[in-house]
Amino acid sequence: PVFEHSQAGASLLAAVAAPEEQMDLVAARINRAPGVNHNYAREHTYNLWFVMTAPDEDTLEERLDELEHQLKLPMLRLPMVEGYHIDLGFDIDWEALP
């Protein structure tokens, strides 16, 4: 089965412009936010990217606003405008798994 993420609530790709010397602290704070489970460092002005999820759009915006306020860093919010299907598959030997 394929999971249709849009049926599970709201989500948004976001990025912050974190000073290099604060990257670990900023990443740890982002990861503690509700609805965030990981982030990615990138070579760009907005150098720390993450996806946040929430039950609905209002909750998502409230959480992003609160995180932006706490971080005191510029935040870029990139809602999905158009979805693309990527045919990604993995060859798994199910019988070899414990």
Short mmCIF file of the C-alpha atoms (twelve columns), coordinates in Angstrom:
data_MODEL
# 
_entry.id   MODEL 
# 
loop_
_atom_site.group_PDB 
_atom_site.id 
_atom_site.type_symbol 
_atom_site.label_atom_id 
_atom_site.label_alt_id 
_atom_site.label_comp_id 
_atom_site.label_asym_id 
_atom_site.label_seq_id 
_atom_site.Cartn_x 
_atom_site.Cartn_y 
_atom_site.Cartn_z 
_atom_site.pdbx_PDB_model_num 
ATOM 1  C CA . PRO A 1  0.000  0.000   0.000  1 
ATOM 2  C CA . VAL A 2  0.988  3.609   -0.579 1 
ATOM 3  C CA . PHE A 3  0.473  6.118   2.225  1 
ATOM 4  C CA . GLU A 4  -1.158 9.370   1.108  1 
ATOM 5  C CA . HIS A 5  0.423  11.873  3.497  1 
ATOM 6  C CA . SER A 6  -2.136 14.604  2.807  1 
ATOM 7  C CA . GLN A 7  -4.814 12.491  4.482  1 
ATOM 8  C CA . ALA A 8  -2.892 12.488  7.762  1 
ATOM 9  C CA . GLY A 9  -2.973 16.217  8.491  1 
ATOM 10 C CA . ALA A 10 -0.797 19.140  7.486  1 
ATOM 11 C CA . SER A 11 2.916  19.234  6.705  1 
ATOM 12 C CA . LEU A 12 5.429  21.754  5.446  1 
ATOM 13 C CA . LEU A 13 9.084  21.866  4.411  1 
ATOM 14 C CA . ALA A 14 10.888 24.622  6.296  1 
ATOM 15 C CA . ALA A 15 14.421 25.931  6.616  1 
ATOM 16 C CA . VAL A 16 16.270 28.273  8.944  1 
ATOM 17 C CA . ALA A 17 19.425 30.308  8.476  1 
ATOM 18 C CA . ALA A 18 21.445 29.028  11.422 1 
ATOM 19 C CA . PRO A 19 24.879 30.414  12.278 1 
ATOM 20 C CA . GLU A 20 27.442 27.630  11.689 1 
ATOM 21 C CA . GLU A 21 28.689 27.809  15.277 1 
ATOM 22 C CA . GLN A 22 25.114 27.242  16.565 1 
ATOM 23 C CA . MET A 23 24.119 24.523  14.096 1 
ATOM 24 C CA . ASP A 24 24.055 21.651  16.615 1 
ATOM 25 C CA . LEU A 25 22.073 23.657  19.175 1 
ATOM 26 C CA . VAL A 26 19.560 24.851  16.576 1 
ATOM 27 C CA . ALA A 27 19.177 21.328  15.161 1 
ATOM 28 C CA . ALA A 28 18.558 19.910  18.636 1 
ATOM 29 C CA . ARG A 29 15.912 22.562  19.351 1 
ATOM 30 C CA . ILE A 30 14.164 21.926  16.028 1 
ATOM 31 C CA . ASN A 31 14.149 18.175  16.691 1 
ATOM 32 C CA . ARG A 32 12.396 18.744  20.033 1 
ATOM 33 C CA . ALA A 33 9.523  20.572  18.336 1 
ATOM 34 C CA . PRO A 34 6.267  18.614  18.002 1 
ATOM 35 C CA . GLY A 35 5.894  17.085  14.555 1 
ATOM 36 C CA . VAL A 36 9.594  17.162  13.603 1 
ATOM 37 C CA . ASN A 37 11.566 13.929  13.537 1 
ATOM 38 C CA . HIS A 38 14.751 14.938  11.696 1 
ATOM 39 C CA . ASN A 39 16.501 17.750  9.866  1 
ATOM 40 C CA . TYR A 40 19.166 18.162  7.201  1 
ATOM 41 C CA . ALA A 41 22.150 20.506  7.014  1 
ATOM 42 C CA . ARG A 42 22.565 22.115  3.592  1 
ATOM 43 C CA . GLU A 43 25.072 24.467  1.970  1 
ATOM 44 C CA . HIS A 44 22.903 27.552  1.569  1 
ATOM 45 C CA . THR A 45 21.978 30.701  3.470  1 
ATOM 46 C CA . TYR A 46 19.024 28.675  4.771  1 
ATOM 47 C CA . ASN A 47 21.226 25.838  5.914  1 
ATOM 48 C CA . LEU A 48 19.045 23.681  8.179  1 
ATOM 49 C CA . TRP A 49 15.987 22.062  6.564  1 
ATOM 50 C CA . PHE A 50 13.191 20.063  8.202  1 
ATOM 51 C CA . VAL A 51 9.631  18.875  7.699  1 
ATOM 52 C CA . MET A 52 7.029  19.629  10.345 1 
ATOM 53 C CA . THR A 53 3.684  17.842  10.564 1 
ATOM 54 C CA . ALA A 54 0.553  18.659  12.561 1 
ATOM 55 C CA . PRO A 55 -3.073 17.525  12.769 1 
ATOM 56 C CA . ASP A 56 -4.248 20.571  10.778 1 
ATOM 57 C CA . GLU A 57 -3.034 23.775  9.081  1 
ATOM 58 C CA . ASP A 58 -3.809 26.039  12.054 1 
ATOM 59 C CA . THR A 59 -1.813 23.878  14.465 1 
ATOM 60 C CA . LEU A 60 1.036  23.672  11.964 1 
ATOM 61 C CA . GLU A 61 1.227  27.465  11.633 1 
ATOM 62 C CA . GLU A 62 1.081  27.917  15.424 1 
ATOM 63 C CA . ARG A 63 3.931  25.446  15.915 1 
ATOM 64 C CA . LEU A 64 6.059  27.050  13.201 1 
ATOM 65 C CA . ASP A 65 5.395  30.532  14.610 1 
ATOM 66 C CA . GLU A 66 6.400  29.369  18.095 1 
ATOM 67 C CA . LEU A 67 9.565  27.668  16.844 1 
ATOM 68 C CA . GLU A 68 10.556 30.719  14.800 1 
ATOM 69 C CA . HIS A 69 9.992  32.934  17.857 1 
ATOM 70 C CA . GLN A 70 12.121 30.659  20.065 1 
ATOM 71 C CA . LEU A 71 14.951 30.332  17.551 1 
ATOM 72 C CA . LYS A 72 15.015 34.035  16.695 1 
ATOM 73 C CA . LEU A 73 16.237 33.046  13.211 1 
ATOM 74 C CA . PRO A 74 14.778 33.716  9.761  1 
ATOM 75 C CA . MET A 75 12.560 30.813  8.667  1 
ATOM 76 C CA . LEU A 76 11.655 29.882  5.123  1 
ATOM 77 C CA . ARG A 77 8.308  28.062  4.764  1 
ATOM 78 C CA . LEU A 78 7.780  26.005  1.624  1 
ATOM 79 C CA . PRO A 79 4.324  24.421  1.368  1 
ATOM 80 C CA . MET A 80 3.896  21.714  -1.245 1 
ATOM 81 C CA . VAL A 81 2.305  23.294  -4.311 1 
ATOM 82 C CA . GLU A 82 2.291  20.204  -6.486 1 
ATOM 83 C CA . GLY A 83 3.013  16.593  -5.603 1 
ATOM 84 C CA . TYR A 84 5.131  14.306  -7.717 1 
ATOM 85 C CA . HIS A 85 5.083  10.525  -7.756 1 
ATOM 86 C CA . ILE A 86 8.518  9.010   -7.465 1 
ATOM 87 C CA . ASP A 87 8.597  5.301   -8.228 1 
ATOM 88 C CA . LEU A 88 11.006 4.268   -5.512 1 
ATOM 89 C CA . GLY A 89 11.378 0.625   -4.625 1 
ATOM 90 C CA . PHE A 90 13.725 -1.538  -2.613 1 
ATOM 91 C CA . ASP A 91 14.668 -5.127  -3.325 1 
ATOM 92 C CA . ILE A 92 14.152 -6.724  0.089  1 
ATOM 93 C CA . ASP A 93 14.834 -10.368 0.830  1 
ATOM 94 C CA . TRP A 94 11.975 -10.812 3.310  1 
ATOM 95 C CA . GLU A 95 12.929 -14.426 4.057  1 
ATOM 96 C CA . ALA A 96 16.369 -13.330 5.254  1 
ATOM 97 C CA . LEU A 97 14.874 -11.011 7.877  1 
ATOM 98 C CA . PRO A 98 14.567 -12.278 11.469 1 
# 
